[in-house]
Amino acid sequence: MTLSQLRLRNVRLKKMPLVSSNSRDNKSLMPLDPHDTHNDHWQTVPLRPITTSKTSRSSAVPCLPADPGEVSNPTPPTSHDTNTAASLSDSTEIPIRTPRSSSSTSHDFHHTESDYEANTDPAADSRGPTTMSKAPLLIRSSPGFGTGSYGAAPVHPETHDSDSDGDVLEPPSRRISTDSYHTRRRHSVGTGRSGTFRTSTSSLSRRRKSQSEEIGGSTVVVGPEGRSSISERPLINDLEPDVKSDSSAVDDEDGSDDANEGVDTDPPDNSPYAQVRASVSPTDNTSLSINTPRMWTLATLFSILGSSTNLFFSLRYPSVSITPVIALLLVHPLGLLWDYILKRPDDPPEEFEEGVRIDRLASENHAPAPLKERSRLGRLRLWLAQGSWNEKEHSCVYVSSNVSFGFAFATDIIVEQTQFYKQDMGIVYQLLLTLSTQILGYTFAGLARRFLVRPAGMIWPGTLMSAAMFTTLHKEENKPANGWKISRWRFFFIVWISGFAFYFLPGLLMPALSYFNVITWFAPDNVVVANLFGVVSGLGLFPLTFDWAQIAYIGSPLLTPFWAAMNVIGGLVIVMWIIAPIGYYCNLFYSSYMPILSASVFDNTGKIYDVSKILTSDFLFDREAYSNYSRVFLPITYVLSYGLQFAGLASLLTHTTCWHGKDIYVQWKRSLKEVEEDNRPVYQPLETNTNGEAAPNGDYPSITRSSSTFDNILSHEDVHNRLMRRYKDAPITWYLLTFVSMTAIGIFVVEYYPIHLPWYGLLLALGICAVLFIPIGIVMAVTNQHSSIYLICQLICGVVFPGRPVANMVFVTYGYISSAQGIKFAADLKLGHYMKIPPRLLFSVQMVATIVSSVTQILVLNWMFVNVPGICTPSAINGFTCPIARVHFNGSILWGVVGPAEFFGPNATYRPLVWCFLIGAIAPIPLWLYGRNRKSSIVRKINLPVLFGSLSWIPPATGLNFSVWAVVCYIFNYLIKNRASAWWAKYTMTLSAALDSGLAFGIVIVFFGFIYPGWMEGFSWWGTDIYRKGCDWQACPYNTVPNGSHFGPDTW
């Protein structure tokens, strides 16, 4: 651009009047003095940046006060546009103050026509009409969900003027927040409640990047508009063609030139999965605070409280578990209370980048004057009051709780060693064992991010409930869905209160509603009726219960895809409802002398196996006593469960190789290339094709909704992965160093202490986890069904290291827990991916929570050893008999002492189950050969790892838990989803969260408020006794053993 053109442009700018949009209470428009730099209430539309010299820049850009204290109006000004600009970079944007035409604002505010006519500039109108988008103000990915909890995205106006297509709107990317907490809360009003759209307040300050970066249909929303989830349409620049600068000469700081792409909250590369679009917004508010004292304090507090409470009650029977959902709900009012107490209206501006506060002015040796004048206590308050409570901080606290609330499996090993095996293990050993087993799982999750977190096909259904909860709690936007106008927050509150209140019936006053074995009430002593229709020791052929705890025992049915549920119910019908009764009544494996379903193992007289009879005083295997006592016998459902687990483990490897092997290989090559080049793909906006539409990047193609099948689901990315590239990734070296250090600690533990597990045994356990981790993660991420390797670890250790029960326990801990914890960590990484949490910060949150919870649990455990009389004995005070640890102890005896050879070796009773490995390995191959080229074939929906592996819950789960779970999944994820898709998208995830959290609170209140104090002792009536009468509760066998005889072989 020549100097004359630049002067002509400046003249035109000066001729354009200014428009004020005052506070939300005064909706009139008034002209402003263009030379009044203290009046912040103005609209700006930046042109494409023009590179100017530093000497001429001051004349082109309005002066902004360097110190917030110099502003004449100390109250936070209002800015109705996210595109306010005052760039101080070498490439300077020239703001244009323009009036709003009546057509351009008719959708936004209820102003009178005369208000607009009074401020219309004929000269400006003569340059061409401004055509606004005909789309609604907020384009939503699904009804009621808008842009999610990250703020609403303004709809980029459409224009038919070819000359303005190249104009780039380039506002700053960082946000300086001067909102007071009270003002922000006052202005955060849902659009569904009023026809008038309101905006939050913000001030004008110097900024380096754009405030709202429009990314090929997805939007990074920053500033207070992102907080209130409401923003205004940007105006169109209608200057003459000769004013437009060369678009190829100047780009924005991200190297993008895509501002003319329409801002759409349902972008082309949005997730192809409806449940993801319904729960997660395709936008990112980059200005939100995350790394604040508030977040760390609340995260640490809930890590300590949750981990200590769950460990305390894990040693008691009956027990109660505090779930992370409770933390998700409780922490929200605490975060708001924190802001209410510490925030002040006159707090200085704050700027956040990647969730961390950055004081740009202070870094330039221009500290704000008000801060210097504050006392030490005032500065402490400002430090504590950083940012404002938001969905990203909430997500970090929830992730911290999710990591820490489950008691560490290693504590059971410590209980068994100290209380049952009478080994004196010091606190150093306890800390090293717990920390190494917990953190090793995180390294597996981090190393598998490319396979389990970044791909669009890895949806992790279990995380969607949490994402929907964050949206419900932090977003007040509402839109009718199939005639339902109730907001999701009000819907959640009603369901939560109802679920909480209703639980008192099945959980306290009438347990018969929970164990609803109504058919057995008519024939309580009929063994066959109890076997088929019982819900305690029967197959549960009558799927009806009124207790959400029974329905969601194996996971919420609302979060499981319908096709996955059909795999589960198909396996249940074929194996448990057809094969199991036939085998039971044919006395297969002597099973008719035992209950048809039980979690216990039995001797040859039909009684529960007494492990103490085959152990010496030193807890060693007594072969002679074993020969004089009995072999171990399993109920038919237990036998089939073992067979299914064998088949599921083998099919997991074959299925993953057939359907995802190519994807894994491609992703592995990409990850190696990135490591070699140390060049992780950076954020890039969507490219535009010849039609001006956004197109996916070629190197990382996006998956479309029409292609959301099982092909190449690991090779496609979506908008969430693209937005996450804005943040610095956690280097792979962090995870490698963590893995090496924790493995070294593990080797020291097994070699130095009397565990009897050699160092290569530890490496074998980690090797099993490494081989199976990605296949297990893929199945969990797609189907929400977890495949456990607990049994296979027990078997392998029993074969390789026979007669070593402690070694078996530790081997299982390093193998199974590394996998289980890693899957949990991977799910949290995906939740952070959905919520746009910077990966390095999330790494810190998870590591700190793991360390804090591990140390807390060890301290609480040792306190209980000293202060609870008779702990882990039948005479323990208040029921602290350590039931879970005793079950694991029995397992260590069976598999570590008796050994797998007695179960599956030559001449063993259950030798035929070994063939299940071969069946599981071969079965997926013909299904893959038939379905790989038939995109619409139902065979492609058959997932054998899910079909086999999910039934490993039986026992302790019963047929009722599976059947009623499948019925609820069918109602919501098939019928309602297909017939009322808008309702399903808006309310389903919120419904699941409300039912789960209401149940969790109900269990806590019932236990602590009524059962624990002993208030319900002696309370009895028909509703508390009817379900206990009869063979279902008593677990009657079909055949009985005569006194003095036994079943099975005479010698073993």
N, C-alpha and C positions, 0 to 999 in steps of 0.2 A: 504494500500500500504506500502510495506517495504521501509526501507531507501535506500537499493540498487536499488530498482526500481525507486525511486525518483531521485537518482543520474544519473541513466541511462537516464531518461527522460530529465534531465537538459543538459546532454551531447548532446543529439539529438537536443535539442532546439538551442544550440550554433552553431551547424553545419548548421543550416538552414539560407540561405541568406535572405536579406531584399530587399524589392521592394519599390521603391518610385514612387508615382504618383504625380507629381508636380502640379503646377497651371494648370488651364484649358487651358491656352495658350500653355503649353508645355506638349504634350501628350506622350512623350517618357518615358521609364522606365529605372531606373538606380539603381545599388546596393547602399546600405547605410551602414554606419559604425554602427554596433550594439551597440557600446559603446557611440555613440553620443546622449546624452539625450536631446540635444537642437534641434535636427532635428525631427520635429513632423510629417513629411510627410511619414507615414508608415501605412501599413495595418496590422491589428491584427485579429487573430481568436482565441478566448479563448477556452480553453478546459473545461471539467467539473471541477468545483472548487475542489481544493485539500486543505484540511485543514492543515495548517502549523502553526508552532509556530511563535510568534512575532519576535524571534531572527533570524529565517531562512527566514522570509518573505522578508527582505530587499535584500537578494541575489536573490530571485526569481522574484521580481517585479522591473522593471526599475525605477530609481529615477525620480520623478517629482518635479519641483520646487515648494516650498511652497508659494512663492510669485510671482505673475505674472510679477512683475518688474524685476525678475531675469532671465527671458527668454531672450536669446540673440537676437532672432528675434522678434521684437515688433509687426510685422504685423500678422494678424490672419492667422494661417496655415490652410492648406486644409486637410480635412479628407474625403476620399471617402467611408468610411464605417461607418455605424451606430454602428457597433459592436466594437468600440474602448473601451479599458478597462484599468483601473488602480484601482482596488478595494483595499480599505484600511480596509476592514472588516477582521474579524478573519479567515473567509474562503476565501482564496485568489485565484484569477484566474491567471494562468500563460499565458501571451500572447505569441503567436507564430507568428513570422514574416515569411511569406511564399511568394514565387513568384507566379505570376499568370500564369497558363498554357494558351496556345492559345485557347484551347477549352473552358476554363472557362470564357474567356473574349470576346469571339467573338460576343456576343450579346450586349456588354456594350459599348465598345470604338472602334474607328477606328484606331487601331494600325497595324503596318506592322507585317508580320510574323517573320521577323528577330528580331524585338524588343523583342518578347517573347522568341525566341530561345536563345538569348544572355543571358537570365536570368533564364534558366531552370535548375533546380537542379536534376541531374539523381538520386541522392540518394533519394530525396523526391518522384520522380516519381516511383521508384522501390517499394515503399510501397503500391502502388495501384493507379489506375487511379481516377481522380476526375471527377465525373459525375455531370454536371449541369442540372438544370431543363430544360425540353424542352418547358415549358410554356413560354408565352411572358413575357417581363420584368415586366409589371404591369398587374396583373389580375384584371379586372374591374367588378364591380357589374352590370354595364350597359354601353353601348357604350358612350364614351365621358365623363363619370363621374369619372372614375378612383377610387381613394380612397377618393373622396370628398375633402373638404377643410381642412383636418387634416393631409395631407402629404401622400405621396405614401409609400406603404409597400414593402420592398424587398421580392422577391420570394425566399422562402427557397429552396435550391437545393435538388433535389432528388438523392438518392444514392442506389445502389444495393448491397452495402457492408454491410452485416448484422452486422459486427463488429462495425460499426460506427453509428448504429441506436440509440444507447443510448447516444451519445455525446450531451451535452447540451450547446447551445450557450447562454451565460449569461452575456450580457453587462450591464452597469450601467443604472438605471432608471431615474435618474435625469440628467439634462443637464446644463452645464455651458456655457453660450453663450458669446463668445467674438467677435461675428460678429459686425462689424460696420454696421450702417444702410445702408450706400451707397453700401458697398460690398454685403450685402445680397440682396438688390434690383437688383444689377447688375448680380448676379449669379442666380436669380430666373427666369429661362428660361423654357418655356413650351417645353415638349418633342415632341409635335406635330409639332414644327417648324424646327426641325433639327434632323438629324440622330444621332448626337453626343450627348450623355447624359452628362449634366454638374451637378456638385455638388456645394453646398454652402461651406463656410469656417467655420471651428471650431477649437478650440485649445484643447490640452490635459490638463486636470486638474483632481484633485482628485474627485472621485465620489463614492457614496455609493450604488447605485442600478444600474440596467441595463438600457442602453440607448434605447434599442428597445426591448420591451417585446412581444414576439410572442405568441398570445393567441388563440390557437386552431383555427387558420384560420383568426381571426381578429388580428389586430396589434395595439399596442400602440406605435406610432412613436414619438420619441423625437429628439431633436437636430435640427440643421439647415436643415437637410434633410427633416424634417417635414414641415419646412417653405416653402422650394422650391418645395415640392411635388415630388421630384426626389431623388431616392436613388439607391444604387448599390447592386448587388447580393453579399451576403456573401459567402466566400469560405468555402469549406468543409474540415473538419479535417480528414485526411487519415492516422492516425498513426496506428501502429500495435495493435492487440487486447490486448496484455499484457500491453499496456500503459493506457488503459481505466480504469478509477477508478470505484469504486462501486457506481452505480447510486442510490442505496438506502441509501447511507450514507450521501449524501449532497444534499440539495435542495436549491432553490433560496429563496430570502427573502420573497416572496409572498407564499411560500409553493408550488410552481408549479414546475413541472418537465416535461414541455411540449414543450421544444424548438425544438424538432425534428418534431413537427407537421408542415406541410407545411403552409407557410404564404400565405393566400388567402384573397383577398379583397372581396370575396363573400363567407364568412364562412358558415358552416352548420347551424348555428343559426342566420343567417342574416334574416332580415325582410321578411316575405312571401309576402309582398305587393309590387307590381312593382313600384308604385309611391314613396314609401319610399326608395327603393333601388336606384331609379333614382335620388333622391334628397339628401340623407344622406349617408355619408361614414360610414362603419363599423369599422373605426379606430379612435384612440384618440391620439392626440399629447399632452402628459402630461406636456410638458416643456413650453408651451406658457404662456405668462404673461396675467393676467386678472385684478387683484386687483392693479391697477396703478393710479397715479394722472391723467393720460391722460383719462382713462376710466371714472373716477368719474367726471372730469371736463366737458367732452362732454355730459355725461348722464345728469348731473344737468342742463347744458346749454339748451339742447333740451327739458328737462322736463319743464323748465320755459317758453321757447319760445312757445312750442307747446300748452301747457295748457292755457296760457294767450291769445294766438291768437284765438284758437277755442272758448274759452268762449266769447271773444269780439265779434266774428261774429255770435255766436249762438243767440244773442239778436237782430240781424239785419235781415231784409228781403229786397232783396234776400241775402242769406248767402253763405258761402263757408267753407268747412271743410279741414283742413290740416291733411292728413293721415300720419300714421307712416312710410309708404313707402317713403315719401319724406325725412324723417329723416334718413332712411336707406341709401339713396343715398347721401345725403348732408354730412353726418358725415364721409364718407369714405375718401374723399380728405382732410378733416380737420385732420383726424388721420394721414394720410401720411405727411401732412404739419407739424404737430407737430414733427414727427420724423425727418423730413428734417432739421428743425430749431435747434433742441436740441441735435441730435445725433452727436458724434464725433468718428473718427476712433480709437482714443486711449482710449476709455472708458474701464474701468475695467470689468472683467468677472461678469456675473450675473447668479444666479441660482434661479429657480422658482419651487415651489412645491404647487400644487393645485391653481396655478395662483398667488401665493404670493411670493415676492422676499425673499430669505433666504440667508443671508451672513454667510456661514459656517465658512469661514476663520476668520471673525471678531468674531464669537461666540467662537472660539478657542483662542481668544486673539492674533490673528496674522492678524491684519488689513492690507490690501494691502498698500504698501508704496506710490503708486501714489495718493491714496485717501487722505492720511495724508497731502500730500504736496499741495493739491488743496485749493483754497480760499473758503470763505463762499459762494460766488456766484457760484463757480464751483461745490461745493457740492449740492447747490440748483438745478443747472442744471441737475446733475446726478440723483437727486431724481425725478425731473419732467420727465426725459428721461428714466425711468424704462422700460425694455422690449422693444417690438416693436409692432406696430399696427398690429393686426391679427384678424382672424375671431371670436375668443372667446370674445375679447374686443368689437368687432363690435356687436356681439350678445347681450351683456349686455346693450350697449347703445340703441339698438333697443328695447329690452324688457322694458327698462326704458321709452322710448318714447311711446311704445304701452300702457303702464300703464297710462301715464299722458295725452296723446293727446286727449282722449275723455273727454269732459267737464263733471264735476261731476253732476249727476242728482239732488243732493241736492241743487245745486245753483238755479235750477228751483223752488224748494220749497221756497227758500229764496226770489226769485223774486216775486212769487205769494203772499207770506205773506206780504212783504213790499210794493209792488206796487199795488196789487189788493185788498187784505184784509186789507191793511193799518195797519198792526201790526208792532210795533217798536221792531225789534229783533236785539240785540247787536251782536258785532263781536265775542264774546266768544261763544254764541249759534251757530253762523254760523260755526265756526271752529269745535266745538264739533260734530255738526250734520254731517258735510261733512266728517271729519276724520272717525267717527264711521261707517258711511254707506259705505265708500270706503274700509276700512280695514277689515270689517267683511267678505266681499267677499273673501278676501285672505285666511282667516282662513278656510273657507269651502273648498277652493281649496287645501290647504295644508293637511287637514284632509282626503281628498279623493284621495290622491296621489296614493295609492295602487290600487284604482279602475280605475282612469282616466289617470294616467301618466305612470306608470311602465309597464302595460301589453302591449304586442306587438300588440294586436288587436286594441288598442286605438291609431289610427294613426294620428288623428287631421289633416285632409288634408289642412286646412288653414295655418298651420305652414310650410308646405313643400315648398311653394313659397318663404318664407323667407330663408329657408335653401338653396334652389337652388340659391338665390341671393347671399348669402355669398360665396358659391362655385364659382359663376361667377366672383365676385369681387376680390377674394383672390387667385384664382387658374387659372393658364394659360394653363393647360393641355388640349389637344384637340385630338380627334380621329374621323375619318369619321363615319357617321351614315347614312345608306341608300344612300350613295353617296354624302351626304352633308359634306363638309370639313371645313366649316366656324366655328370658335370657338364660344363658348357660349357667351363670353363677346362681341365679335363683332356682333353676332346675336342680343344680347340684345340692344346694342347701336343703330343698324340700326332700330329695331322695336321701340325703345324708341323715337328716332328722328322722325320716320314716324308717330307714334301715336300722339306725341306732335304737329307736324305740321298739321296733318289732323284734329285735334280737332277744329282748328280755323274755319273749314267749318260748322260742325253741332253745335258747341258751340257759334259761333259768326256771321259768314257771311251768313249761310244758315241753320237756325234751322229746316227747313222742312225736312232735312236729319235725324234729331233726332226724331221728331214727324212725322214719315213717314206714315201718314194715307192716302196713295195715292188713295185708292178706294173711299174714301169720297170726293175727289176732283171732281169726276164726278157727284156726287149727294150730294152737301153739305147740303141741307135742308131736306134730307130724314132721318127721325128719325131711322128707322129700320137699314139702312145702317150704320149710326153713332153708333148705339147700338152694332152692331155685329163686325164692322171692325174699329171702332175708337180706338185710342190709348191713349186718354186723359180721356174720360168718357165712352169708349166702351170696348168690350171684347178682342179686338186685335186678331181677327181670321186670320189676314194676317201678319205672323211673319217676318217682315223685317224692319230693321233700320240700320243706318250707324254710330251710336253713341255707343261707348263702354260703356259709362255711363248708357245707357238704357239696354244694354246686361248684364252688371255686377251689376245691381241695387240690386239684391238680393244675390249677391256674385259671384265670378268668376266662370263661368261654367267649366273652365279648372281644377279647384281644386275639383270638385264634382264627385264622382264615378258615372259611367253611370247608374248602377242599382238604385242608389238613385235618380238620375235625372228622371228616368222613373217612380218612385213612385210619384215624384212631378208632372210631366206632366200628369200622369194618374189621379191624383186628380183634376188637372186643367180641363182636358177634361170632366170628369164625372160631377163634381160639377159646375164649372163656365161656361163651354161651352154647357152643356146639361140641367142640372137642373135649372140653373139661368135663361136662356131665357124662358124656359117653365113656371117657376114660375112668371117671370116678365110679360109676355104677358097674363098670367091668372090672373093678378092683385092679387097675393098672398101677404097678409099683406099690401094691398093698395100700393104695390111697383111701379105700373105703373104710379103713379102720381109724381114719383121722378126719377132722372136719374138712369140708370141701374147700374152705378158704380160711387161712390163718397165717399169721406172721411168725409163729413159733415152729420149732422143730421137735420131733417126737421120738420116743424110744419104741421098742418092739411090743410094748404093752398098751400103746395108745396114749401114754402120758407125756407131758412136756419133758424134753430131754434135760437131765440133771448133769450139767457140765462138771460139777465138782467131783462127781464119782470117777472121773477118768484123769484127775490131776493129782500129782503128789503135793506134799506140803510146800514145796518150792515152786509150785505152779508149772510143773513140767509134765509132759504127756506120760501117762502110765499105761503102757501097752497091755499089760496083764489085766489091769482093771477094765480097760476098754473091751477086751475079749470076754470078760465075765459079765459085762453089763449089757450093752446093746450097740448095734449100728445106729446111725443117724438116719431118720426117715423124714421125708418132706411131704406136705399136702400136695394134692394134684395141681392146684393153682400156683403153688410155689415152684413145683417142678416145671410147669409150662412157662412161668416167668423167667426161670433160668435159661430154658431153651430159647425163648424169645430174645433174651439179652445176648446170648451167643450169636443168634442169627442176625440180630440188629447190629452188633459190632462188626461182623463180617460184611453185611450189606452196606454199612456206612462207608466203608472203604471202596467197595465196588461201585456203588451208586455215585459217590463223589467223583470217582475216576471217569465213569462213563459220561455223566451229565456236565461236570464242571472241570474235568481234567485239563482241557484246552485253555479255559479261562485262567486256571491257577498257573499254568505254565507261562502264559502271556504276561500275567501280572508279576510273576516271579522275575521274568526277564526285565520288565520295566523297573522293578524295584532295584535289581542289581545295577541297571544302567544309571539310575538316579544316584545310587551310592557311589559308583565309580566317578560320575561326573559332578557329584555334590551339587546337583542342580534340580531340586524339586520343582515341578511345574508351578508357575506363579499364576496369580489371578489374571484372567483375560475375559473381557466382555464377549458376549455372543457376536459372532460375525454376522453381517447382513448379506443376503443374497441379492440377486438382480432385481427382485421385487420389493426390496427394502424391508424384508422380513428377517427376523433373527434366525440364524442358523447355528447349529452346534459346531464346536471346534473340531477340526478333523482329527487331531491327535487323540482326543478323548471323546469319542462320540457319545451323545446322550441317548438314553433309551426313551422311546416314544410310548404312549399309552397303548397303541395298537401292537407293540412288540414286547409287552411286559409278560413274556413267557419265561420258560426255564432256560432258554438259550442265551449263553454269553451274559448272564446276569452279573458276572464279576467284572466285565470289561466296559461297562457303561457308567457314566456319572450323571448326576442331576444337578440342579441349581444349588443344592446345599453344599455339595463338594466344591463347586465352583466358588461359592462365596467364602468358604473356609480357606481358600488359597490366599485370602488377604492377610491371614495371620501366619506368623512364623510357626512352623511345625516343630514338634519336639524331635530333636535329632535321634536317629536310630542308635547312635553311640550311647545315648543316655540309657536306653533299654539294654543294650549289650553289656555295658558296664554294670548295670544293676543285676543282670543275669549272672555274670561272672562272679561278682562279689557274693551274691546270695548262694550260688552253687558252692563256692569255697566255704562259706559258713556251714552249709549243709554237710559237706564232706568232713569238716572238723567235728560236727556234732555226732555223726554216725561212727567216726573212728575213735574219738576220744572218750565218749561215754559208753556205758554197757548196753548197747542196743543190739549188738550182734548182726548188724547189717554192714557189709563191706562197702567201700566207696563206690565200686562199680555197680553195686545194687542200687545206690542212689541215682547214678547216671542212667541205669536201666529204667527206673521209675520215671525220670524226666524224659527219657526217650519215648516211652509209651505215650506220655502226655503230648510231646511234640508231634508225633505222627498223627494222632487222632484229634488234635486241637482244632485245626481248620475244618475238617469234615463235621465235627460236632458243632462248631460255631456256625457253619453254613446252615445246618438243619435248624439250629436254634434261631438264627436270624430270619429265616424264611417262614418257619412254622410255629415258633414259640414253644417248641417241644425239646426238652433237654435230654440228651443221650448220656447216661452215666457210665463211667468206666470203673466204678467202685468194685464191682464184682470181678472184672477181668484183672484188676491190680491184685486183688486178694488171691486169685487163682494162680497167677504167674509167680507171685512171691512164694506161695505155698509149694509150687513145683520146684522152683530154683533154690529156695532156702527153706527146706522143710524143718519142722520142729522148732521154729523160732517165732513165737507169738509176738514178742515186742518188735522184732524186725518186721513182721508182717504189718503191724499197725503203722510203723513209721514209713514203710514202703508205700502203703496205701495213702498216707498223708501227703507225701511228696508227689505221688503220681496223680491220685484222684483230686486232691484239694488244689493242686496247681492248675488242673484243668477247670474245676468248678469255679474257683476264684477268678481264673482268667476269663471265663465266659461272662462272669458278672462284671468284671472290669471292662470287657469289650462292649457290653451293653451300655455301661456308663459313658464310654468313649463315644458311642453312637448318640446317646442323649446329648452330650456336649456338642457333637456334630450338628444335631438338629437345632440346638439352642444357640449355636455360633459362639461357643466358649473358646478362647484362644488355647490351642493345644498345650503350650508350655505351662500356662497357668493351671490347666486341668491336671497335668502331670503332677504339679506341686500339691494340688488339693487332694488327689488320691493317695499320694505317698504320705503326706502328713496325716491324713485320716487313718491310714493303715497303721502307721507307727503309734499314733496316739491310742487307737483302740486296742492294739496288741499289748502295749504297756499297761493300759487300764485293766484289761481282763486278767493279766497275770497278777497284778496287785490285788484285785478283788478275789481271785481264786485262792491265793495264799492266805488272805484274811479269813476266808470261809473255812479253810483247813484248820485254822487255829480257833475260831470262834463259834463254829457250829458243832455242837456235841453229836457224836456218832454219825458224822457225815458219811454218806455212801454205804450205810448199813441199814438193815431192815428196821432197826430201832432209832433211826435218825430223827431228830426233833423236826416237827412240822413238815414231814414228808421229803426231806432232802436226802433221797436214796440214790441219786445219780442214775436215773433210769436209762438215759441215752448212752452214757458211758458204759453201763452194764451190757447193753445190747452190742456195742462195739467190742467189748471184752469177750462176750460169747462168740462173736464172729472171729476174733483173733484166735480163739481156742479151736474152733471148728476148722478154719482154713490154715492157721499157722501151726497148730499142734496135730490135730487129726490128719489134716492135709487133703488136697483134692484127690489123691490116689484112692482114698477110701470111698469117695463119691463117684468118680468117673474113670478110675483105673480098670484094668482087666478084672473081670468077675464082679465088678461093683454094680450096685443096684441101678444107678443112673448112668451107666456107660452109654446107652443109646443117645443121650443128649449131646454127645460130642459131634454127632452128625449134623447138628444144627449149624455149626460153623460152616460146613460145606454148602448146606442149603442156602444160608444167607449170602454166601459169596457168589453163588451162581444165579440166584433168582433175579437180581436187577438186570442182568445182561439181556435176556430175551425181551424184557419190557423196554429196554433202551433201543434194541435193534428194531422193534416194531414201531415205537413212537417217535424216534428221532426225526423222521421225515414227515410225520403226520401232525401238523401243528394244532389241529383241532381235536385230536383223539383224546378220549378220556383216559387212555393209558398213561398219558403224560402227567396226569394228576396223581398217579399211584406212587407214593413215596414209601418204599419199604423200610428205610430206617425209622420213619415216624410210625409206621404200622407196627413194626416189631418193638421198637425201643420205648414207645410211650407206655406200653403195658407193663413195663418194669415197675410201675407204681403199685402193681398188684402182687402181693400185699405190700404195705398195709392198706392201700386204697381198695375199695370194693367195686363191684359192678355198678352199684348205685352212683358212685362218684363219677363214673365215666358216662353212664347212660343219660342222666339228667343234665350233665355238662354238655353233651352233644345235642340234646333237645333245645337247650337255651341258645346254643351257637346257631342251630338251624333257624330258630325264630328270628334272631337279630341279624345274623350275618348272611342270611339267604332271603328269607321272606321280606323283612323290613328293608333290607338294603336294596332289594330289587323293586319293591312296591312304593317305598317312601324314602328314596335315596337322600333327599335333602334332610329329612329328620334324622336318618342314620348318620349322616356326616356331621350334623351339628351336635347331637346328644349322646351318641353311643359311647365314646371314650369317656365323656363326663359321667355318664351313668355307671360305667365300670369303676371309675375312681371313687364315686360317691358310695357305691355299695361296699367296696373294699375298705374304705376308710371308716364308714359307719360301722361295719363289722368289727374292725380293729378296736375302735373306741368302745363298742359294746362289750367286747371280750374283756377289755381292761377294767371297765366299770363293774361288770358282773363279778369278775374274779376278785378285785381288790375291795370292792364295796360290799359284796354279799357273801361270797364263798370263803375268802381268806379270813375274815373276822369270825366265821362260824355261824353267821346269822341264819343260814339255810339248813342247819342241822335239825333233823326231825321233820323237815317240811316234806310231806308226802301226800299224794293223791293219785287218782287214776292216771292223769297225764304224765306223772313222773314214774309210774311203775309198769304200765301196760306193755311197753316195748321190751321190758326185761324178762317178761314171762314167756317161757317157751324155749325151743331148741335154737332159735336164731341167736339169742344172747348167750346161751350156754354152750354153743358150738358143739352140738351133738354129732357124732359120726354115724354113718349109715350102717356099718357093722360094728359090733362090740366084741372085745376080746374076753373070752371066759377067764374067770379067776384062775391064776396059777399057770396060764399058758401064754403064748406069745405068737406073733405073726412073723413072717419072714424066714430067712435061712437060720439053721441051728448053729452054724459056725461062720466066723468071719475073721 
